[in-house]
């Protein structure tokens, strides 16, 4: 297997986003996609949901990766989509937005694999006690992706 077989040259960039994310992640994803001449797929993972599939014996379908959207999730997703549309309004980079379910690192990895993504982009941890507690219980998405991913992961520092 050659280097080009393991690192896809024509897939999109998958970017993990969440409410309150710094513009720096969107800007980095846009600049990187422009440099590669590819699309960006922004993905929000709904933490209060679970994957539909429980049996590994059945084939995984596209629908099994996406949560059933309730009113609260719909509002969060709409706000994220509106923010992306506003920040990328004058960009020539093609982009899409997806809402996923389950563990963030696993969901982003699965989406990247399904889309044959060339790379993942995520932010590093943020400052503050609440974020440290959250990371203690949930783990670092950036670290999980960097340690267990077969494709490149671009980590965008959020604390300057």
Secondary structure, 3 states (H helix, E strand, C coil): CCHHHHCCCCCCEEEEECCCCCHHHHHHHHHHHHHHCCCEEEEEEECCCCCCCCCCCCCCCHHHHCCCCCHHHHHHHHHHHHHHHHHCCCCCCCEEEEEEECCHHHHHHHHHHHCCCCEEEEECCCCCHHHHHHHHHHCCHHHHHHHHCCCEEEEECCCC
